[in-house]
Amino acid sequence: ALELSRRLDYPRGEGFALLTQARLQASKNQVDSAENLILQAERIAKETNDELLLVWVYYRLSGFKQREDIRESARLLTKAEEIATKLGDKLLLLLAQNEISSRSTALGDYTKALD
């Protein structure tokens, strides 16, 4: 999918293919490689102003940041939530809010977790 997206000059497809490869790398415990792939997808999303791709980038990146900095993970999810709200994408909004609730619970902010 990655090579095809590049041949077709389809940035959104390339970005999502990078995110898929990142998940594969993460499943092999190759966290640095996975994070690098996500950052490549983020660059594509920002260069092309692709907000849908950017929501998924923030969502995936938050999963990696959760291990080292749960507050940064929550911040990324809040950014994803804001964009999902702007796009009117209820599924992405639900995913972001669910994860924000989990991070808030882990941080002891039960009021925000229930919000």
Secondary structure, DSSP 4 states (H G I P E B T S, - for coil): -HHHHHHTT-HHHHHHHHHHHHHHHHHTT-HHHHHHHHHHHHHHHHHTT-HHHHHHHHHHHHHHHHHH-HHHHHHHHHHHHHHHHHHT-HHHHHHHHHHHHHHHHHTT-HHHHH-
